[in-house]
């Protein structure tokens, strides 16, 4: 085999690397790029001649090639966030005479479409799963449905990728409309339970007197009626707004988590249940514990993995991406041509506090698609309450760099609204005209 490999000419090896399905990169012991195939460069939007010789971390987002050499261990199918999507990367340290001399990396499953193209078997399997999921409560969700590239959303996606394969209970906290259910379904889809049911239990909508029957089932004298928890056998049960759950029912939930058993109403025996538990709350569970409204023992049993989803007003930098996503969805559903948002309308939307969070934004965009006459969303078609409620420049969440960037965009936007002469704006801001144009482009104004 080794003799056969040595006979391969350089052009043949290069052809293999350039036409293979994967993206490849090779670095030296200093983590500088020795080779990267053209297809990878095209995706990264860099010229290969410029990438060669550069530190890999300057060319590939979130690269860990240097860490692989430090650890001396291979990474297989490791999630890597590149240009707004999670991909799977393999990283292998290279040895000569027992010494690490570099590392080789490849990217596989570049997105869901690549995965579907791998084989007809996989495609057929995915189609079957898709049909089965429609029979469950809710639709198929994945990490890509959690729209946004802010640091907070990226951190949540990274956390989900790490905890999804486990069976640990998870708490998701966030205001109403922030996307807690999407987060829960993404965890289920990335787990080993993905082909089994995802059962949602909205604790705020089931009458309190029926909760125990609905959740745990009951014996009516002749037959045992299954509760919703039993319907999640082998899969995931999601308790939405668990802060609405009475203290007495919380005790039974604790037993489910600790012992994987339930006791139907009207029986004196327990039933073993194999299901993962995910819990969400629109209020701080710790504060509820302090107020004696949530069991302390249950809280300390589940709180080790808690995902905090920030309200939309605290990740407003994701707003343009969210608007684009909803516009694309509703234009497709209504058969409309592509609709764009005028910069003044976008500025108003960015300066609204969004008390209803993403759910409110989605409803607003849905209505606008039906109301707008042309292809441009102007301030005229925006709801009146949004045009009247603007927030100030003050912003305390995010890094200092993110806060300053946010305020910079707002300041420039306000100047553009009242002054068309870019030279005058630059003069008032104390910057050059070319710098002003760069910032206008950066903020998409």
C-alpha positions, 0 to 999 in steps of 0.5 A: 500500500505504501509503495502504491501511494508513493507512485502517485504523482503530485497532480493526482494527489492535488486532483483528489484533494480538490474534487473530494466532497470534503473541504480540506486544510493542512497547517504546520506546527505553528498552525499556519496554513500550508494547503487549503482546497479551492472549494473551501476558499470559495466558501470562506470568500478568501483567495487561496494565495492569500490564505496560504501562510496565514494563521489558520485562526485568521482564515477559518472562523472558530478553528481549533486546529492549533488546539488539536496539536496542543492536545495531541488528540484527534477530533472527530465530527466536532461541531464548528460554527462557521459563517452562521451555520454549524458544521462537522469538522474532523481534526487530526494531528500529524506525527513524524518520528513521534513528534507533531509536525502539523495537523490536517482538517476536513469539514463534512456535513457542511449543512443539512442539504449536504447530509441529505445528498450523501445517499438515497438511504439517508434521504429516504430515512429523513423523509420517513422521520419527517412524516412521523414527526408530523404526527407528533405535537409541533414540527421539525426544528433544528439549531438553524431555526434559532435565528441569530448570530449574536454572541448570546445565541451562538453560546446557546447553540454551542451549549445545546450541541454539547448537552443534547446527546445526554439524558440530563434534565434541562431548564430553559428560562426566558420571557414569553415569546423568546423561543423556548419551545424551539430551543427544546425541540432543537435539543430533542432533534440532536439527541438519540431520542429524535425518532421517538415522540416529543410531547409538549405539556403547556402547564398554563393552559390545562385546567388545574383540576385536570392536570394530574389526570392529563399528565399521569393518566388514571384508572377509571375502574375498568381501563388504565388511561395513559397520560401525556407523559406515557405518550413520550416513552422513549422520547422527550417530554417538555413541560412548558411554563412549569412555573404554573405547575401546582406544588403537589404536581411538582412533587410527582415531577421530581419523582419522574426525574429522580426515579423514572416512574409515575403513579397514575391517578386511582392506582397504588402502583408505579409505572416505569417511564423512559423519557427525557425531561425538559422544562421551561419557565417564563419566570426565574425559578430561583425567585419562585423558590424564594417565594415558596412557589416552587419546590426547593428540592425540585429546583436543585435537582434540575437547575444544573443545566439552565439555558437563559434565552435573552429577550429580543431587546437584548439581542437587537443585532439579530433583528435584521436576520430575523426580519429577513427570515420571516419575510422569506417565509411569508412571501413564499406562503403568500406568493409575493415577490421578495419584499425589502425593508426601507432603512428608516422603517428598519431603524424604527423596528430596531428602536422598539422594545419588543415586549412580546419578543420574537413572537411579536416580531413574527406576527408584525411581519406576517401582517405587514406582508399582507398590508404592504402594497409594493416591494418596500416596507416603509414606516407608513405600514408599521403598526402605530404602537411601534412607531410611537415607542422608541427606546433610547441609546442606552444599552447595558447588555453585551460586550463593550464592543457590541454596545458601542457598535450598536450606539454608533449605528443608531447615531449615524442612522439619526443623522442620515434621517435629517441630513442628506449631505454625507460631507456635512454628516462626516464633519459633524461626527468628526470623521472623514467622508470615506470613514463615514461610507465604511460605517454606513456599509458596515451597519447596512444603512 
